[in-house]
Amino acid sequence: MKFTLGEIATIVKGKLRGDPDTVITGISGIKEARKGDITFLANPKYSFLMETTNASAIITARDVTCEDKSIIQTDNPSLAFTKVVELVAPNGVRHPEGIHSTAVISESACLGKNVVIGPYTIVEDNVTIGDNSIIYGGCSIGHHSVIGEDALIYPHVAIRERTEIGNRVIIHCGAVIGSDGFGFATVKGVQKKIPQIGTVQLEDDVEIGANVTIDRARFDKTIIGKGTKIDNLVQIAHNVVIGENCTIVAQAGISGSTTLGKGVIMAGQSGIVGHITVGDGAIIAAQAGVTKAIPAGGMVSGYPAKPHDTSKRVNACVQRLPSMYKRIKELEEKIEHLEKKLKEKNG
């Protein structure tokens, strides 16, 4: 589809600096863009790319200017660009329709209006699935589980018994929701399994990435709060409670009975020990290993995780270790030489 810059500026509620009649025929990243494309710049660190891009227009923040390019200034360039993507290049994905003949659905299951069930999916006893939810092929929905309205569950997702899934939840391929928590007791040198009789609750508007595993609670619930987004390959252990609108990035791990407040960000490959609390709005940097509670608004990095400013200073000292070691060796040699001369003088 084609739109003019004037039309796009109106749709994203931005301020246009350029020709409103310029026609946009495509979208692209700022490095790859060609004439006729629109792109965006969200991180000012990459503002130098505005001078070299071939894009016909750039969506930017309100305070960004560029003399040689048409720009649309917005409050949130990423969000504005998302709206443009939906307009100019809709993804054209067509979800399946109806209930496939190979699906195995219990007679006691309760399906809402316009529910889609893909091939070879199993829906066990007393499952409830809300209106307009789509479940692709090869999925397994355990007994007494509840799935809300407008959910989208991609192929090969396993949802264990008594799991609760809210409205508009998206779960990507290969995720496992409600597997047993990792609970064992050692008796005379033998590991004995501790029953995990709790469940998992995913609140409204949660999105779960591919191959994520979320363990059921030993008792009560493991909870993923409303609007939280979880990237691929994340492990969440039993009895974890994650607040609303958190962001958990790929390969992160959260140990049992840990609580995250609202708006927490865990960067890639970070990890948290069990039984601690992370306050609202805290940020955990990539590969950080969190061993203690983090206050609201705190930012930590490193292992063991420390306040980010402290961690940067420690890192700077570590980088200087080779030169410091060399300097110390030189000083030791000088001291040894001085001691030898002093001994000769006094001898």
N, C-alpha and C positions, 0 to 999 in steps of 0.2 A: 504493500500500500504506500501511497505517496501523501505527504503532508507538507505544508509550507512552514517556515520557521515561525511565522506569526501565529499559525494554528497551534503549533507545539508549545510556544510560550504561554498561550492562553490556557492550554490543558494542564501544564505543570505549574501554573501561577508564578511564572518567572518574568524577569525584566529582560527584554531583548535588546541587545546592542548589535545591530546589523540590519540587513535587508529582510523585511518580513515576507517578501515574495519568493525567497530562496526555497527551492523544492528539495525536500529530503526523501531519498529513495532507499536508504539503508542505514544500518547501525554497525558500529565496530569499536574495538579498543582503540585507544588514542595512538598507538604505534602503528596499527595495521590499517587505519581508516583511509578511505579514498574519497575523491570528490563525489559529492552527493550523500556521503555518510554523515551522521551525527554521532558524537562521542561524548565522554564526560571526564571531568577531573575532580576527584573528591579529596585527594591528598595533595596539599600544596608542595610537598617534597618533589613532586613530579611536574611542577608548573613549567619547567624548561621545555617539556614536550609540546606545549602549546605552540611554540614557535616553529616546530618541525613537522607537526602533523599535517596530513593532506585532507583532513576532515573539513566539510563545509561549515560545520558549526560545533561548538563545544558547550556542554552544560557545566556550569561552574557554581561555586559558592557566591554569595552576595558581594563579598569584598574583592573578588578577583576581576581584574581587567586585562584586556589584550587589544592592542591597537590594530593588529593585522588580521584578526579572526572574528567572525560572528560568534557571539556568545549569548547564552541565556543564563542569567544570574538567578539562583534559587537558594532557598533555605537549606535544602538537603539534596545535593547533586545525585547521590546514589539512588535515593527514592524517586527523584524526578526522572532519572534515566530509566528506572524500572518501568515507569508508566509509559515512556516512549517505546521501550522494547515491546510492551504489550500491544501498542498501536501499530508500529511500523513492521514488526516481525513476529506476529503471534506464532507460538511454537507448533501449532497444528496437531498437537497430540489428541488422538481420539481414544477415549477409554472404551473398554468393552461394554456391552449392554446385556441386560437380562441375567438369567441364572443358567450356567452351562449344564448340559445334560450329565456330565461326569462328576459334578459337585456332589458331595455326600453331606446331606443336611438332616440333622435330627428332626423328628416330628415335633419335638417339644421346643425347638428353636422358634424365636419370634422375630420375623423380618419386617422392617418398615416399608414404606412406599419407595419404589424405584431403586431398591437395593440391587447391586450387581455382585454376583458370585462367579469367579472364574473357574476354569477347568481344574478338576482334581483337588479342589479346596475342601477341607473337612470342617464342618460346623457341628460341634458336639451338643449334648443335651443342655437345654435351658439357657442357651445363648440368646442375647437380645442385640439386634443390629438396627440402628436408627435410620431414618429416611435418607435416601440419596447417597448412602455410603457405598463405596466401591472396594471390593476385595478381589484382587487379582488371583491368578491360578497358583496352585501349589502351596497355599497357606493352610495353617491349622489354627482353629479357634477353640480353645479349651472350654469345658463345661462351666456354666454359670458366669461366663464372661459377658461384659456389657460394652458395646461399641456405640458411640453417639451418632449424631447426624452429620452428614457430609464428610465422613472420614474417608481417607484414601490410603489403602494398604496395598503395597506393591508385592510382586511375587516372592514366594518362599519365606514369608514372615511366619514365625511361630508365636502365638499368643497363648500362654498357659492358662489353666483354670482360674476362675474367679478374678480375672483381671478387669479393671475398669478403665475405659478409654473414652475421653470426652468428645465434644463436637469439633469438627474441622481438624482433627489430628491427622498428620501425614506420617506414615511409617515406610521407610525405604527397604529395598530388597535385603533379605537375609537377617534382619533384626530378630532378636529373641527377647520377648517381654514376659517376665515372670518365671524365669528359670530359678532353680533352687539357689538360695543363698549359700555361700561357702562356709558351712558350719560343721565342725567336727570336734570331738573331744577325744583325747588320748587316754585310753584305759589299758593299763599294763602293756604299754608300747604299741597298742593297736588303735587305729583311728576309727572311732564310732561316729556314724552320721547323726547329726542333730536335726530333727524334723523342722522343716521350714513351712509353717502353716499360715503365714501371712499372705499378702497379695501385693499387687502393683496398681497404682492409680496414675494415669496420664490425664492431666486436666486439659481444658479447651485450648485449641490453637498450638499445641505442642507439635514439633516436628522432630522425628527420630531418623538419623542417618543410617546408611547401609551397614550391616553387620555390627550394630550396637547390641550390647547385652545389658539388660536391666534385671537384677535379681529380685525375687520376691522377699518380703520381710520374714524374719523368723516369726514374729508376731506382728499384728497390725499391718501397716502399709509402707512400702517404698513409694515416695510421691515425687512426681515431676510437675512443677508448678505451671500455671497458665502462661502460654506464650513462650515458654523456654524452647530453645533450638539446640539440638545435639548433633554434632558432626559424626562422620563415619568412625567406626572402630573405637568407640568409647565403652568403657566398662563402669557400670554403676552397681555397687554392692547392696546387700540387704539393709533395709531400714534407713537408707539415705533419704533425706528430704531436701529437694531442690526448690528454691523459691521461684516466683514469677519472673519471666523475661530474662532468664539467665542464658549465657552463651557458653557451650562446652565444645571445644574444638578437638579435632581428630586425635585419637590415641591417648586422650586423657583418661585418668582413672580415679575413682572416688571410693575409698574404703568404707566399710560398714558403719552405720549409725552416725554419719557425718551430716551436718545441716548447713546448707548454703542459703543465704538470704536472697533478697530480690536483686536482680540486675548484676549478678556476679559473672565475671568473665574468666574462664579457664582457657589459657592458650594451649597450643598443641604439645602433647607429650608431658603435660604437667600431671602431678599426682598429689593426692591428699590422704594422710593417714586417717584412721577411724576415730570416731567419738570426739570430734572437735567441731567448732562452729566457725563459719566464714561469714562475716558481716555483709550487710547490704552494700552493693556497688563496689565490692572489692575486686581487684584485678590480680590474677596469678599468671606470671609470665611463662613463656614457653620453657618446658623442661624443668620447671621449678618443682622442688619436692617439699611439700608443706607438712610440717611436723607439729605446728602449734596453731592455736586459734588466730584468726586475722580479724582486726576490728573493721567496722564499717568504713568504706572508702579507702582502705589500705591497699597498697600495691607491693607485691613481693616478687622476688626472683631468686634464682640460684638454689643450691642444695647444700645444707638444709636452707629452706627459703628464709630470706631476711628482708627487711624493708628495702625497696628497690634502690634507694640512694646509698644505703650501706653496702648492698651487694655490688653496686658499681664501683665503690671505692675498694672493696676487697678484690674485685676482678682486676682493677688497675694495678694493685700491689702484686698480684699474681703474675701479671704480664711483665713486671719489672724484675721478677726473681732471677732470671739469668744474669742480668747486668749487676744486680745486687750481690749475687754469689761471686761473680768475678771481682767486684770491688772488695768484698770481704777477704777473698784470697790474697789480693794485693796488700791489704792492710795487715793481714797475718804475717805475710813475708816481711813487711817493713818492721813490724813489732819484733819479729824474731831476729832481724838484722840489728835493730837497736839494742835488744837485750844482750846479743853476743858482744857488741862493741862495749856496752856498759860493763859486762863481766870481765872483758879483757882490761879495761881501764882500772877496775877495782882489784884485778887479780895480781 
